[in-house]
Amino acid sequence: MAPGLTSPSPDSAAAVRTVFLDGCGLSGAWAGAPQWRILATGFGSGLGFLCTWEAWRRDTARCGLLHVVAITPAPLTTEALRRAAEGDATLAPLADRLAAEGDGLLPGVHRLAFDDGRVLLTLCVGPVEAMLRALQRFDADSIYLDGTGTAVESIATVARFARRGTHLACDSAAPAVSAALTQQGFAVQVDADSPGTAGRLTARFTPAWEPRRPPRPGDAPCAGVPGHCAVVGAGIAGAALAASLARRGWQVTVLDAAAAPATGASGAPAALWAPHVSPDDALLSRLTRAGLRITRSELRAWLTEGVDWQGDGVLERRMPDDRLPAGWTADAGAPSSPADAGALARAGLSSDTPAWQHRAAGWVRPAALVQAWLSRPGVWFQGGCTVAQVRRDGAVWQLCDAAGTVRCTADRVIFAGGVGNRALAPGLPLHAVRGQLAWGRMAVATAALPALAVNGDGHWVGGVPAADGPRWVSGATFGRGDDRCDLRSDDTCANRERLERLLPGAAAALATAFDAGRVEAWAGVRCTAADRRPLVGPVDPAAPDGPWVVAALGSRGLSFAALCAELLTARWHNEPLPLPARLAAALDTARLRR
């Protein structure tokens, strides 16, 4: 029997609704709330989440944002999801969407988004107790307690997520469960004769003592209704922040010195989104994997596949002795696996070339994604505005230009302009890295060029649609400490040499175009930190009510922008984080003080 389900009978969805949704009184409890946070200690076959999601969609008085944090000991399977929803016309399409978003899950914490990001599932794959301890504490409004899959000893850990008034429902009326909940401060009501179930209980967190609820370190929760936020920087980081904040009811003004958005490093003709992989599944590998899952959800929601993005995989050339983490195989559903002969042949490489195939990866036009995010209701772009000073005037922040003229006022401020924000945050180690790309039309080649994405020592994207015919993009240079965007012939030569090492066949087909000067160039400046990790948090960790920053995304802006935006907004709203607490701390600006 799957944890959290009462029986495999055809009416199991009705039983789940009775036990958990009705037990927590969701239809009335979340009415009109800005957001609702549910902790489910048993995901099972996903039926509890699917029923909750369906009820939220059907309820005209639903909350604005639905968070479900669910724990499962093993990754979900497409077959189990579809079998659970079989015969239910309202759940079956939701199960298909969940299966599409939830493929390739590994042990750990994963954020899945649905319905324009207003339904967020944080799926924790691993033992219940370990996953509960890995999560940053948040105030759950409702708790679905899996009476068969959650050890009684874990109930104390579950209770630390409850706020006064939290409703809990459990599919077990066992005396040991009831006693443990009572000991933790829950008022328990047992219903051993509930029709169609093996007994259940409901409870409400009303402890006789005042629970200790220390604030989450470094967070600056928003008081009352979200107000107006100013974001400095209209690249991929600033646009992702604007969209994430707007989903939560903020009015957002995005300011940039340029006249149009995405004119800096986010203006590349095309860019890859692919994970970092290491044999020990190191910190950077886990961070990029988490970020790319959120990015893929955003791409599906906002852009047209095959026009502005493509997600059919990336081939990565590696050294012969490079290894994938243990157990990563295509048969096991791992996100990356050794490349097969067919993929190598499409790239013009021999079958013995050391390479990996990343399934959930591809290319995108970054500027198209920036424009889509900035098009959300509640977001305004203000170009031609160089912010030289940010000062406090009572409860309001004033953003001023070099002449001291106030260009914008806001309740909160975020710096997201990369190295362009160094003058506003001089204490942050923001380092410039210049990158130049080569690009051109595929028709100029003397032979067919591969219409796929490849990376390794540099990268290649072929078959990018354009009005004048498909294009290719390749590069890029890596000029540390260089913050100029002029185009350089030496860098075009360097990119040609890099392409000769990466894809010799493509380089040979383009030799005439390079020799004749029919290859275009583009340059931008990226922002990095010394440890290659983004910076997310208060500019001054000792003053969380001051300006915040999202910066140092480096050459992995597509991996990190949406993840960092969701992390910042979760910290402001006391929401479940999209990462385990340890990984979230690895991005916090507080690490600079340590």
LINSUL-V435847 format. One record per residue. NEAR is the number of other ideal C-beta (glycine too) atoms within 8 Angstrom. Layout:
NEAR + NEAR
This chain:
6 + 10 + 12 + 17 + 14 + 10 + 8 + 6 + 6 + 4 + 7 + 13 + 12 + 8 + 14 + 15 + 11 + 13 + 15 + 16 + 13 + 10 + 13 + 15 + 8 + 12 + 9 + 6 + 12 + 14 + 10 + 5 + 10 + 9 + 12 + 13 + 13 + 15 + 12 + 16 + 15 + 17 + 14 + 14 + 11 + 13 + 16 + 15 + 13 + 16 + 14 + 14 + 13 + 11 + 12 + 12 + 8 + 6 + 10 + 3 + 5 + 10 + 12 + 9 + 12 + 15 + 12 + 13 + 14 + 14 + 13 + 13 + 9 + 5 + 10 + 15 + 6 + 8 + 6 + 11 + 16 + 12 + 8 + 15 + 14 + 7 + 4 + 8 + 4 + 8 + 14 + 11 + 7 + 12 + 14 + 9 + 9 + 16 + 12 + 7 + 11 + 12 + 9 + 8 + 10 + 9 + 5 + 10 + 15 + 12 + 15 + 13 + 12 + 13 + 6 + 5 + 13 + 10 + 12 + 14 + 12 + 15 + 14 + 14 + 14 + 10 + 6 + 14 + 10 + 8 + 13 + 13 + 7 + 11 + 15 + 9 + 6 + 12 + 10 + 13 + 12 + 15 + 16 + 16 + 15 + 15 + 11 + 10 + 11 + 13 + 6 + 8 + 6 + 12 + 13 + 9 + 9 + 15 + 12 + 7 + 13 + 15 + 9 + 8 + 7 + 14 + 15 + 17 + 17 + 17 + 15 + 11 + 13 + 8 + 5 + 7 + 15 + 12 + 8 + 11 + 16 + 9 + 6 + 11 + 11 + 13 + 7 + 10 + 7 + 9 + 10 + 7 + 5 + 10 + 5 + 8 + 11 + 8 + 12 + 16 + 15 + 13 + 13 + 10 + 14 + 9 + 9 + 4 + 5 + 4 + 8 + 4 + 6 + 4 + 6 + 9 + 5 + 12 + 10 + 10 + 8 + 9 + 3 + 3 + 5 + 10 + 10 + 11 + 15 + 16 + 16 + 15 + 15 + 16 + 17 + 15 + 16 + 17 + 19 + 14 + 17 + 15 + 15 + 14 + 14 + 14 + 12 + 13 + 9 + 11 + 10 + 15 + 13 + 17 + 14 + 16 + 7 + 10 + 5 + 6 + 16 + 14 + 10 + 12 + 13 + 15 + 10 + 12 + 9 + 11 + 12 + 12 + 12 + 12 + 13 + 9 + 10 + 9 + 7 + 5 + 7 + 7 + 8 + 10 + 12 + 11 + 17 + 13 + 11 + 16 + 15 + 15 + 13 + 14 + 14 + 11 + 14 + 15 + 13 + 8 + 8 + 8 + 12 + 6 + 10 + 5 + 7 + 9 + 14 + 10 + 10 + 5 + 13 + 13 + 16 + 15 + 12 + 9 + 5 + 5 + 4 + 7 + 5 + 11 + 10 + 4 + 6 + 10 + 7 + 8 + 4 + 7 + 8 + 12 + 10 + 12 + 11 + 8 + 11 + 7 + 6 + 6 + 12 + 14 + 9 + 8 + 12 + 9 + 11 + 5 + 7 + 4 + 9 + 8 + 14 + 12 + 15 + 14 + 9 + 12 + 13 + 13 + 12 + 15 + 11 + 14 + 11 + 11 + 18 + 15 + 11 + 9 + 14 + 14 + 6 + 10 + 4 + 8 + 13 + 7 + 10 + 11 + 10 + 6 + 11 + 6 + 14 + 8 + 9 + 10 + 7 + 6 + 7 + 4 + 3 + 9 + 14 + 11 + 15 + 13 + 11 + 5 + 5 + 6 + 6 + 7 + 10 + 12 + 10 + 13 + 8 + 12 + 14 + 15 + 15 + 15 + 13 + 17 + 11 + 8 + 15 + 9 + 6 + 12 + 13 + 6 + 5 + 12 + 6 + 15 + 12 + 12 + 15 + 15 + 15 + 16 + 14 + 14 + 13 + 12 + 10 + 13 + 6 + 9 + 11 + 6 + 7 + 5 + 11 + 13 + 7 + 11 + 16 + 14 + 13 + 10 + 6 + 13 + 12 + 15 + 13 + 13 + 10 + 13 + 7 + 8 + 2 + 4 + 7 + 12 + 13 + 16 + 14 + 15 + 12 + 10 + 10 + 8 + 9 + 7 + 7 + 9 + 7 + 6 + 7 + 5 + 10 + 9 + 6 + 6 + 12 + 14 + 8 + 9 + 16 + 13 + 8 + 12 + 15 + 8 + 8 + 16 + 12 + 8 + 11 + 17 + 12 + 8 + 11 + 17 + 9 + 8 + 11 + 11 + 6 + 6 + 5 + 7 + 12 + 6 + 12 + 11 + 13 + 12 + 16 + 14 + 14 + 10 + 13 + 6 + 5 + 7 + 11 + 12 + 14 + 12 + 14 + 14 + 12 + 7 + 12 + 4 + 8 + 9 + 4 + 9 + 12 + 14 + 16 + 17 + 17 + 12 + 16 + 12 + 8 + 10 + 16 + 14 + 16 + 13 + 16 + 13 + 16 + 17 + 15 + 12 + 14 + 15 + 14 + 11 + 12 + 11 + 10 + 8 + 10 + 12 + 14 + 12 + 13 + 11 + 10 + 7 + 13 + 12 + 9 + 10 + 15 + 11 + 13 + 11 + 10 + 9 + 5 + 4
